[in-house]
Amino acid sequence: MGCLKLPYETEAQGIKNHAFLAGEILGNFCVEPKKCARDYEYRIADHLGNTRVMFTTKPKTHVFTVNYEGLGNDDQALFEDVTTISNDIFDHTDAAGTTYTHAQMLNGTEGSKVGSVIAIPVGMGDTLNAKVYAKYVEVTSNPTNAANTLASALIGAFTGGTGMTNELGNQSINNNFGSGSLIGTTGFPVDGSAPMAFLNVMFLPEDELITLDNTSFAYDQISGTATQPIGQPKNTNYDELSVTDFIAPSQGYVLVYLSNESSTIAEVYFDDLEIEVNEHPVIQKADYYAYGMQHAGGYKRITAKENRFLYNGKELQTDLDLNHYAYGARFYDPAISRFTTLDPKAEIYNNWSSYLYAANNPIRYEDTNGEGPGDKVLGFAAALLDNATGGLTNVRSLAAEYVSSDGAADFNLGQDFGDVSSIVVGLSLIEGGTGAGTVGVVAAPETGGASLVVSAVGVAAAAEGAVLVGTGAGNFASQKGRLNANGKSASDKKLINDAKNNPSNSKVHDTNNGPSGKRKVHTVKHSSRKTAKDAARQGGKGTPVKHTKDAKGGNHYHHGSGKQGKGKGTKGYGSNAGKVSDNVHHEYPKKN
């Protein structure tokens, strides 16, 4: 038996066997290391970064062919129970010539009921097409006297005669074919005027039994007209038997085989078998329990290189069968829902166990680096609420007060999701609202006031959609409310640095200049007094100076440079500083 070469890159050198069906090893499957063009694989993750689906934009197609000539130019070595006969009358490979002469003959007798068997591993959604050419001599009245059942013949060919009787795949075959042919029973019609010779395609799921139906078993019977009369010259009455668009309902493998299930001897000749497997773009699927253990039912395509970045997008460490996730600062064991070492920042979270994960709330939080919970949900909700009000609230700043420095990245990502979702929802409202408004106006002459109400509601929905789209897009572009790695306002810090390093930047300063030719006062709003004071300290010289009674009712700190001003209580950074240098008001809410 040869080796079914799967042309994918692998880290291992040489040939690697793969196990199927509860540990049974089918020796005709292996991986062939091969350098190939770079393909990109993409993942779909949930709000906690859990990898749910991996897919590719370049799904593979595998083709297996058998011409029965034994010249090594096909995949005959991959198939079980291949016997050939040399007689040009039955050869299809060069039907008009005599270069090739071989075909496979099945007559339904003992050892000649099943042939050309191959089991191909498949993933959910893979599509298979198969075809073969056949003709027969005649149907005799002589009984086949076959002692073995069709099930025995299939199991023997499928496993190479070494299969275990309690193995699930074998059990499925025996359950469906143990009492005889499935074809000819209810739901599986047969043509009684032609030999019982078929091209068969059967799906067998991984690790479970199956009762075959029209979605898991397909076949095509030879036509009664595909005859080669005895003593007559070679004709071209070949029948193309085909099964097309056979879709694998889940992960498992597809068993393709030829059969002659006639009760009386009938010589049927098969040639030029071809099988095409088109892989589905999805190459990996996983679902998780709350604390990271995977649900049964996930799968990884056997031909795909292993992806171990799964729960929270962290890498699963499988060495020594540990099955721990590497979070950066420490390792996490999903089986016990705990980290394996002390929290390096245990003093910050002194009310919690130093080993717990995500504040014991894995639906909402994740431990970004194993040092503290991040909150994407809070960022998402804050962004949605802010955008819904046209950006007129300080809800993002208020929410930021509850974010630790380790959770800043997750809080920012949640805001990204919130801004993008606002745009999507807004566009839907605009489309739906515009349609409702149009319907209302058209119907008004006939339905009166009711249609005007519909119109008003539609216009209002469209208006709210416009607010969501405009505000969401603007806040996403400006990255409003985002925090830096230390949990500070990233936008505030950028403004501070721009004020120091690029005084002419119109995005930082007002467009009007003071008498000195320098920019006038520019106000930067902060979420708290501490944030404003820290920003003033970073941006100017000396001690920040607190001012009260701003024009808008808030308080602020100054920073500036250059000639000292003379404003009351300014200590060198008074209200006149803007006339001789740059001046920034770092304003914070009055309640602080």
C-alpha positions as CSV (number, residue, x, y, z in Angstrom):
1,M,0.0,0.0,0.0
2,G,1.3,3.5,-0.8
3,C,1.0,6.7,1.2
4,L,-1.6,9.4,0.6
5,K,0.5,12.4,0.4
6,L,-1.0,15.6,1.8
7,P,1.1,18.5,0.4
8,Y,1.2,20.8,3.4
9,E,4.1,22.2,5.3
10,T,5.0,20.4,8.5
11,E,7.6,21.0,11.2
12,A,8.4,17.3,11.4
13,Q,10.9,15.9,9.1
14,G,10.2,12.7,7.2
15,I,6.8,11.0,7.1
16,K,4.3,11.2,9.9
17,N,1.3,8.8,10.3
18,H,-2.0,10.0,11.5
19,A,-4.6,8.1,13.6
20,F,-8.2,7.8,12.8
21,L,-11.3,6.4,14.5
22,A,-10.6,6.0,18.2
23,G,-6.9,5.4,17.8
24,E,-6.8,3.0,14.9
25,I,-4.0,3.8,12.6
26,L,-4.6,3.6,8.9
27,G,-1.1,3.3,7.4
28,N,-1.9,4.8,4.0
29,F,-2.1,8.3,5.3
30,C,0.9,10.5,6.0
31,V,2.1,14.1,5.6
32,E,4.7,15.0,3.0
33,P,6.9,17.9,4.0
34,K,6.9,20.3,1.1
35,K,7.8,23.9,0.5
36,C,4.9,25.8,-1.0
37,A,3.7,29.3,-1.7
38,R,2.6,31.2,1.4
39,D,-1.0,31.0,2.3
40,Y,-2.7,33.2,4.8
41,E,-5.1,31.8,7.4
42,Y,-7.5,34.0,9.3
43,R,-9.3,33.6,12.6
44,I,-12.6,34.7,13.9
45,A,-12.6,35.5,17.6
46,D,-15.2,36.5,20.1
47,H,-15.1,39.6,22.4
48,L,-12.7,37.8,24.7
49,G,-10.2,36.9,22.0
50,N,-11.2,33.2,21.9
51,T,-10.4,31.7,18.5
52,R,-13.7,30.3,17.3
53,V,-13.0,29.6,13.6
54,M,-9.9,29.5,11.4
55,F,-10.3,29.7,7.7
56,T,-8.3,30.2,4.5
57,T,-9.0,32.0,1.3
58,K,-7.3,29.3,-0.7
59,P,-9.0,26.0,0.1
60,K,-7.2,23.0,-1.4
61,T,-8.5,20.5,-4.0
62,H,-7.2,16.9,-4.0
63,V,-7.6,14.6,-7.0
64,F,-7.1,10.8,-6.9
65,T,-7.0,8.8,-10.1
66,V,-6.7,5.1,-11.0
67,N,-6.2,3.9,-14.6
68,Y,-5.3,0.3,-13.5
69,E,-2.3,0.2,-15.8
70,G,0.2,-0.2,-12.9
71,L,2.7,2.2,-14.5
72,G,3.0,4.4,-11.3
73,N,1.5,7.4,-13.0
74,D,-1.7,7.3,-10.9
75,D,-2.7,6.8,-7.3
76,Q,-3.5,3.0,-7.5
77,A,-1.1,2.3,-4.5
78,L,-3.5,4.2,-2.2
79,F,-6.4,1.9,-2.8
80,E,-7.3,-1.4,-1.3
81,D,-8.6,-4.4,-3.2
82,V,-7.4,-3.4,-6.7
83,T,-7.2,-6.3,-9.1
84,T,-6.7,-5.8,-12.8
85,I,-7.3,-7.8,-16.0
86,S,-5.6,-7.1,-19.3
87,N,-8.1,-7.1,-22.2
88,D,-8.3,-4.1,-24.5
89,I,-12.0,-4.7,-25.2
90,F,-12.8,-3.4,-21.7
91,D,-10.1,-0.7,-21.5
92,H,-11.3,2.9,-21.5
93,T,-8.0,4.8,-20.9
94,D,-7.4,4.9,-24.7
95,A,-10.6,3.6,-25.9
96,A,-9.6,4.0,-29.6
97,G,-6.1,2.6,-29.2
98,T,-4.3,-0.4,-27.8
99,T,-1.5,1.2,-25.7
100,Y,-3.4,0.7,-22.5
101,T,-5.4,-2.5,-21.9
102,H,-6.2,-2.9,-18.2
103,A,-9.4,-2.5,-16.1
104,Q,-10.8,-3.9,-12.9
105,M,-13.4,-6.7,-13.1
106,L,-15.9,-7.5,-10.4
107,N,-18.3,-10.4,-11.0
108,G,-20.0,-10.7,-7.6
109,T,-18.4,-13.9,-6.5
110,E,-16.4,-14.5,-3.3
111,G,-13.5,-12.0,-3.3
112,S,-15.0,-10.1,-6.3
113,K,-17.8,-8.1,-4.7
114,V,-15.9,-4.9,-3.7
115,G,-12.9,-3.2,-5.2
116,S,-10.9,0.0,-5.4
117,V,-11.6,1.1,-1.9
118,I,-10.2,4.3,-0.4
119,A,-11.0,6.2,2.8
120,I,-10.3,9.9,2.5
121,P,-10.3,12.2,5.7
122,V,-12.6,15.1,5.3
123,G,-13.8,18.1,7.3
124,M,-17.3,19.5,7.6
125,G,-18.5,21.0,4.4
126,D,-15.9,19.4,2.1
127,T,-17.4,18.5,-1.3
128,L,-16.6,15.3,-3.2
129,N,-17.1,14.3,-6.8
130,A,-16.4,10.8,-8.1
131,K,-16.7,9.1,-11.5
132,V,-15.7,5.8,-13.2
133,Y,-16.4,4.2,-16.6
134,A,-17.9,0.8,-16.8
135,K,-19.4,-1.9,-19.2
136,Y,-20.5,-5.5,-18.7
137,V,-20.5,-8.7,-20.7
138,E,-23.7,-10.4,-19.7
139,V,-25.8,-11.3,-16.7
140,T,-25.9,-15.1,-16.2
141,S,-28.2,-17.3,-14.2
142,N,-25.3,-18.8,-12.3
143,P,-25.4,-17.9,-8.6
144,T,-22.4,-16.1,-7.1
145,N,-22.3,-18.4,-4.0
146,A,-20.4,-15.7,-2.1
147,A,-20.0,-16.7,1.5
148,N,-18.9,-13.4,3.0
149,T,-21.5,-10.6,3.4
150,L,-21.1,-7.2,1.7
151,A,-20.3,-5.8,5.2
152,S,-17.4,-8.3,5.7
153,A,-16.0,-7.4,2.3
154,L,-16.2,-3.7,3.0
155,I,-14.7,-3.9,6.5
156,G,-11.9,-6.2,5.2
157,A,-11.1,-3.7,2.4
158,F,-11.5,-0.7,4.6
159,T,-9.1,-1.8,7.3
160,G,-6.8,-4.0,5.2
161,G,-8.1,-7.0,7.1
162,T,-6.8,-5.7,10.5
163,G,-9.8,-3.7,11.7
164,M,-11.2,-4.3,15.2
165,T,-14.8,-5.5,15.4
166,N,-15.7,-3.0,18.1
167,E,-14.3,0.0,16.2
168,L,-17.0,2.6,15.5
169,G,-16.5,2.8,11.8
170,N,-16.6,-0.9,11.4
171,Q,-19.7,-1.0,13.5
172,S,-21.4,1.5,11.3
173,I,-20.6,-0.5,8.2
174,N,-21.8,-3.7,9.8
175,N,-25.0,-2.1,11.1
176,N,-25.9,-0.8,7.6
177,F,-24.8,-3.7,5.4
178,G,-24.7,-6.7,7.8
179,S,-28.0,-8.1,6.5
180,G,-27.2,-7.5,2.8
181,S,-27.1,-4.6,0.3
182,L,-28.5,-1.3,1.4
183,I,-29.3,-0.5,-2.2
184,G,-32.7,-1.8,-3.1
185,T,-34.2,-1.1,0.3
186,T,-36.6,1.7,1.1
187,G,-35.1,5.0,0.0
188,F,-32.4,3.5,-2.1
189,P,-34.0,2.5,-5.5
190,V,-32.4,0.2,-8.0
191,D,-32.8,-0.6,-11.7
192,G,-33.8,-4.3,-11.9
193,S,-33.0,-4.5,-15.6
194,A,-29.2,-3.8,-15.1
195,P,-26.5,-5.5,-13.1
196,M,-26.3,-4.6,-9.4
197,A,-22.9,-2.8,-10.0
198,F,-22.3,0.6,-8.4
199,L,-20.0,3.5,-7.7
200,N,-20.5,4.1,-4.0
201,V,-19.7,7.0,-1.7
202,M,-20.3,6.6,2.0
203,F,-19.6,9.1,4.9
204,L,-18.5,7.8,8.2
205,P,-18.3,10.3,11.1
206,E,-15.4,10.4,13.5
207,D,-16.0,8.7,16.9
208,E,-19.7,8.0,16.5
209,L,-22.1,5.5,14.8
210,I,-24.3,6.5,11.9
211,T,-27.4,5.2,10.2
212,L,-26.9,5.9,6.5
213,D,-29.4,8.0,4.6
214,N,-29.5,10.0,1.4
215,T,-27.2,12.6,2.8
216,S,-24.5,10.2,4.0
217,F,-24.7,7.5,1.3
218,A,-24.8,8.0,-2.5
219,Y,-24.4,5.7,-5.4
220,D,-24.8,5.4,-9.2
221,Q,-25.7,2.1,-10.9
222,I,-24.4,0.9,-14.3
223,S,-26.9,1.3,-17.2
224,G,-28.4,-1.7,-18.8
225,T,-27.2,-0.5,-22.2
226,A,-23.5,-0.5,-21.3
227,T,-22.9,-4.0,-22.8
228,Q,-20.1,-5.6,-24.6
229,P,-21.6,-8.6,-26.4
230,I,-19.5,-11.8,-26.4
231,G,-17.6,-12.4,-29.6
232,Q,-18.2,-8.8,-30.9
233,P,-15.5,-6.2,-31.6
234,K,-14.8,-3.6,-29.0
235,N,-17.5,-1.0,-28.7
236,T,-17.7,2.3,-26.9
237,N,-20.8,1.6,-24.8
238,Y,-19.1,2.8,-21.6
239,D,-21.4,4.2,-18.9
240,E,-20.1,7.0,-16.8
241,L,-21.1,6.3,-13.2
242,S,-20.8,9.5,-11.1
243,V,-21.6,10.9,-7.7
244,T,-21.4,14.7,-7.6
245,D,-21.6,17.4,-4.9
246,F,-21.4,14.9,-2.0
247,I,-21.0,17.1,1.1
248,A,-19.5,15.8,4.3
249,P,-21.9,16.8,7.1
250,S,-19.2,16.8,9.8
251,Q,-15.6,15.7,10.3
252,G,-14.8,12.1,9.5
253,Y,-13.9,10.4,6.3
254,V,-15.5,9.4,3.0
255,L,-15.3,5.8,1.9
256,V,-15.4,5.5,-1.9
257,Y,-15.6,2.0,-3.5
258,L,-16.8,0.0,-6.5
259,S,-19.1,-3.0,-6.0
260,N,-20.9,-5.7,-7.8
261,E,-23.8,-6.9,-5.5
262,S,-25.6,-9.0,-8.1
263,S,-27.0,-12.4,-6.8
264,T,-25.9,-14.1,-10.1
265,I,-22.6,-13.8,-11.8
266,A,-22.2,-10.8,-14.1
267,E,-18.8,-9.6,-15.2
268,V,-18.5,-5.8,-14.9
269,Y,-15.4,-3.9,-15.9
270,F,-14.4,-0.6,-14.4
271,D,-11.8,1.8,-15.6
272,D,-10.4,5.4,-15.1
273,L,-11.7,6.0,-11.6
274,E,-11.3,9.7,-10.5
275,I,-12.1,11.3,-7.2
276,E,-12.0,15.0,-6.5
277,V,-12.2,16.5,-2.9
278,N,-12.7,20.2,-2.6
279,E,-11.9,21.4,0.9
280,H,-14.1,23.8,2.8
281,P,-12.5,27.1,3.7
282,V,-13.0,26.4,7.4
283,I,-9.9,24.6,8.7
284,Q,-10.5,24.7,12.5
285,K,-13.4,25.2,14.8
286,A,-13.6,25.4,18.6
287,D,-16.1,26.2,21.3
288,Y,-15.2,26.8,25.0
289,Y,-16.6,26.5,28.4
290,A,-16.4,29.7,30.4
291,Y,-12.9,29.0,31.9
292,G,-11.3,27.7,28.7
293,M,-11.9,24.0,28.4
294,Q,-13.0,23.1,24.9
295,H,-16.4,21.6,24.0
296,A,-16.5,18.2,22.3
297,G,-17.4,18.6,18.6
298,G,-14.6,21.0,17.6
299,Y,-12.3,19.9,14.9
300,K,-9.0,20.7,13.0
301,R,-8.5,19.7,9.5
302,I,-5.9,17.0,9.2
303,T,-4.2,18.7,6.3
304,A,-3.9,22.1,8.2
305,K,-0.9,23.1,10.2
306,E,-1.8,23.2,13.9
307,N,-2.9,26.5,15.4
308,R,-2.5,26.5,19.2
309,F,-3.5,30.2,19.8
310,L,-7.0,29.4,21.2
311,Y,-8.6,30.6,24.4
312,N,-8.2,34.4,24.8
313,G,-5.9,34.1,21.7
314,K,-3.2,32.6,24.0
315,E,-0.9,29.8,23.0
316,L,-1.7,26.3,24.4
317,Q,1.4,24.6,25.6
318,T,1.1,20.9,24.9
319,D,4.6,19.8,25.8
320,L,4.6,17.0,28.4
321,D,0.8,17.0,28.1
322,L,0.6,20.1,30.3
323,N,-2.2,21.8,28.3
324,H,-1.5,25.2,30.0
325,Y,-2.0,28.5,28.3
326,A,0.9,31.0,28.2
327,Y,-0.3,34.4,29.3
328,G,3.0,36.2,29.4
329,A,3.5,36.7,33.1
330,R,2.4,33.2,34.1
331,F,0.7,30.0,32.9
332,Y,-3.0,29.2,33.2
333,D,-4.6,25.8,33.6
334,P,-8.2,25.8,32.2
335,A,-8.9,22.4,33.8
336,I,-8.8,23.9,37.3
337,S,-9.6,27.5,36.3
338,R,-6.5,28.8,38.0
339,F,-3.1,30.2,37.3
340,T,-0.2,28.0,38.3
341,T,1.8,30.7,40.1
342,L,1.2,33.8,42.2
343,D,-0.1,37.0,40.7
344,P,2.9,39.3,40.2
345,K,0.6,42.2,41.2
346,A,-1.1,40.5,44.1
347,E,-0.8,43.6,46.2
348,I,-3.2,45.5,43.9
349,Y,-5.9,42.8,44.0
350,N,-5.5,42.0,47.7
351,N,-9.2,41.1,48.1
352,W,-8.9,38.2,45.6
353,S,-6.9,35.0,45.5
354,S,-3.6,35.3,43.8
355,Y,-4.3,32.4,41.6
356,L,-7.8,33.1,40.3
357,Y,-8.5,34.0,36.7
358,A,-10.3,37.1,35.3
359,A,-11.7,38.2,38.7
360,N,-13.8,35.0,38.7
361,N,-15.9,36.5,35.8
362,P,-14.6,35.0,32.6
363,I,-17.7,36.0,30.6
364,R,-16.8,39.6,31.0
365,Y,-13.1,39.8,31.7
366,E,-9.9,38.2,30.5
367,D,-6.4,38.4,32.1
368,T,-4.6,40.2,29.3
369,N,-1.1,39.3,30.5
370,G,-1.8,37.2,33.6
371,E,-1.5,40.4,35.7
372,G,-5.0,41.7,35.9
373,P,-8.5,41.7,34.2
374,G,-9.2,43.6,31.1
375,D,-12.7,44.9,30.4
376,K,-13.7,45.1,26.7
377,V,-17.4,45.1,27.6
378,L,-17.1,48.3,29.6
379,G,-15.3,50.0,26.7
380,F,-17.9,48.7,24.2
381,A,-20.8,50.0,26.3
382,A,-19.2,53.4,27.0
383,A,-18.5,53.9,23.3
384,L,-22.1,53.0,22.3
385,L,-23.6,55.3,24.9
386,D,-21.3,58.1,24.0
387,N,-22.0,57.8,20.2
388,A,-25.8,57.5,20.8
389,T,-25.7,61.0,22.5
390,G,-23.7,62.5,19.7
391,G,-20.5,62.5,21.8
392,L,-21.7,65.1,24.2
393,T,-21.1,63.1,27.3
394,N,-18.0,62.3,29.3
395,V,-19.1,58.6,29.7
396,R,-15.8,57.3,28.3
397,S,-13.8,59.3,30.9
398,L,-16.1,58.1,33.7
399,A,-15.7,54.5,32.6
400,A,-11.9,54.9,32.3
401,E,-11.8,55.5,36.1
402,Y,-12.6,51.8,36.6
403,V,-9.9,50.5,34.3
404,S,-6.6,49.3,35.6
405,S,-3.3,49.9,33.8
406,D,-3.2,46.3,32.7
407,G,-6.7,46.5,31.3
408,A,-6.1,49.6,29.1
409,A,-5.6,47.6,25.9
410,D,-8.9,45.7,26.3
411,F,-10.8,48.8,27.3
412,N,-9.5,50.5,24.1
413,L,-10.4,47.5,21.9
414,G,-13.9,47.5,23.4
415,Q,-14.2,51.1,22.3
416,D,-13.1,50.2,18.8
417,F,-15.8,47.6,18.7
418,G,-18.3,50.1,20.0
419,D,-17.5,52.8,17.5
420,V,-17.6,50.3,14.6
421,S,-20.9,48.9,15.8
422,S,-22.3,52.4,16.1
423,I,-21.5,52.9,12.4
424,V,-23.1,49.7,11.4
425,V,-26.2,50.2,13.4
426,G,-26.4,53.8,12.2
427,L,-26.3,52.8,8.6
428,S,-29.1,50.3,9.2
429,L,-31.2,53.0,10.8
430,I,-30.6,55.4,8.0
431,E,-31.6,52.8,5.4
432,G,-34.7,51.6,7.3
433,G,-35.7,55.1,8.4
434,T,-35.4,56.5,5.0
435,G,-37.6,53.7,3.6
436,A,-40.2,54.2,6.3
437,G,-40.3,57.9,5.7
438,T,-40.8,57.4,2.0
439,V,-43.6,55.0,2.5
440,G,-45.3,57.4,4.9
441,V,-45.2,60.3,2.6
442,V,-46.6,58.3,-0.4
443,A,-49.4,56.8,1.7
444,A,-50.4,60.1,3.4
445,P,-53.1,61.1,0.8
446,E,-55.0,57.9,1.3
447,T,-54.4,57.0,4.9
448,G,-54.3,60.4,6.5
449,G,-52.5,61.1,9.8
450,A,-51.4,57.5,10.5
451,S,-49.0,57.6,7.5
452,L,-47.6,60.9,8.8
453,V,-46.7,59.2,12.0
454,V,-44.9,56.5,10.1
455,S,-43.0,59.2,8.2
456,A,-42.0,61.0,11.4
457,V,-40.8,57.8,13.0
458,G,-38.8,57.0,9.9
459,V,-37.2,60.4,9.7
460,A,-36.3,60.2,13.4
461,A,-34.7,56.8,12.9
462,A,-32.7,58.1,10.0
463,A,-31.6,61.1,12.0
464,E,-30.5,59.0,14.9
465,G,-28.6,56.8,12.4
466,A,-26.8,59.8,11.0
467,V,-25.8,60.8,14.6
468,L,-24.4,57.3,15.2
469,V,-22.6,57.1,12.0
470,G,-21.1,60.5,12.2
471,T,-20.1,60.3,15.9
472,G,-18.9,56.8,15.7
473,A,-16.7,57.4,12.7
474,G,-15.3,60.6,14.2
475,N,-14.6,59.0,17.5
476,F,-13.0,56.0,15.9
477,A,-10.8,58.2,13.7
478,S,-9.7,60.4,16.6
479,Q,-9.5,57.5,19.1
480,K,-11.5,59.4,21.6
481,G,-11.3,58.1,25.2
482,R,-8.5,55.6,24.5
483,L,-6.0,55.0,27.2
484,N,-2.2,54.5,27.0
485,A,-0.4,51.6,28.5
486,N,-0.4,53.2,31.9
487,G,-4.1,53.6,31.9
488,K,-3.9,57.4,31.1
489,S,-5.8,59.2,28.4
490,A,-3.9,58.5,25.2
491,S,-5.4,61.4,23.4
492,D,-4.5,63.8,26.3
493,K,-0.9,62.7,26.3
494,K,-0.7,63.2,22.5
495,L,-2.0,66.7,22.9
496,I,0.6,67.4,25.6
497,N,3.5,66.2,23.5
498,D,2.2,68.1,20.4
499,A,2.0,71.3,22.5
500,K,5.6,70.9,23.6
501,N,7.1,69.7,20.4
502,N,5.1,71.4,17.7
503,P,3.6,74.7,18.8
504,S,2.3,75.5,15.3
505,N,0.2,72.4,15.1
506,S,-3.3,73.6,14.3
507,K,-4.8,70.4,15.7
508,V,-3.5,71.4,19.2
509,H,-3.8,75.1,19.3
510,D,-6.4,77.7,18.4
511,T,-5.9,79.2,15.0
512,N,-5.6,82.8,16.4
513,N,-2.3,84.2,17.7
514,G,-1.7,86.5,20.6
515,P,0.0,89.9,20.4
516,S,3.4,88.2,20.6
517,G,2.7,86.1,17.5
518,K,2.4,83.0,19.6
519,R,-0.7,80.9,19.9
520,K,-3.4,81.9,22.3
521,V,-4.7,79.7,25.1
522,H,-5.8,76.1,24.2
523,T,-7.9,74.0,26.5
524,V,-7.4,70.2,26.9
525,K,-10.2,68.4,28.8
526,H,-9.3,65.6,31.3
527,S,-11.4,63.1,33.1
528,S,-10.1,64.0,36.6
529,R,-8.1,66.5,38.5
530,K,-5.1,64.1,38.9
531,T,-5.0,63.5,35.2
532,A,-5.0,67.3,34.5
533,K,-2.3,68.0,37.1
534,D,0.0,65.2,35.8
535,A,-0.5,66.5,32.2
536,A,0.4,70.1,33.2
537,R,3.5,68.8,35.1
538,Q,4.7,66.9,32.0
539,G,4.0,69.8,29.6
540,G,5.5,72.8,31.4
541,K,8.1,74.0,33.8
542,G,7.9,74.1,37.5
543,T,4.9,73.3,39.6
544,P,1.5,73.1,38.0
545,V,-0.8,75.9,39.1
546,K,-4.5,75.4,39.8
547,H,-7.0,77.9,38.6
548,T,-10.8,78.0,39.3
549,K,-13.9,79.5,37.8
550,D,-13.2,78.7,34.1
551,A,-15.6,80.3,31.7
552,K,-17.5,77.0,31.4
553,G,-17.6,76.4,35.1
554,G,-14.7,74.0,35.4
555,N,-11.3,74.1,37.0
556,H,-7.9,73.9,35.3
557,Y,-4.1,73.7,35.6
558,H,-1.7,75.8,33.6
559,H,1.4,74.9,31.8
560,G,3.5,77.2,29.7
561,S,7.0,78.5,29.0
562,G,8.8,81.8,28.3
563,K,8.2,85.2,29.9
564,Q,6.5,85.1,33.3
565,G,2.9,86.4,33.3
566,K,1.4,88.5,36.1
567,G,-2.0,87.0,36.6
568,K,-3.2,86.7,40.2
569,G,-2.1,83.4,41.9
570,T,-0.4,82.1,38.9
571,K,3.1,81.7,40.3
572,G,4.7,82.4,36.9
573,Y,2.0,80.9,34.7
574,G,-0.7,83.6,34.8
575,S,-3.4,84.5,32.4
576,N,-1.0,86.8,30.4
577,A,1.3,83.9,29.6
578,G,-0.5,83.3,26.4
579,K,0.6,86.7,25.1
580,V,4.3,85.9,25.3
581,S,4.4,82.1,24.9
582,D,2.3,79.0,24.5
583,N,-0.2,78.3,27.2
584,V,-2.4,75.2,27.7
585,H,-5.3,75.0,30.1
586,H,-5.6,71.4,31.4
587,E,-9.3,71.4,32.5
588,Y,-11.1,68.9,34.6
589,P,-14.7,68.5,35.8
590,K,-15.7,70.9,38.5
591,K,-16.8,68.2,40.9
592,N,-13.2,67.0,41.2
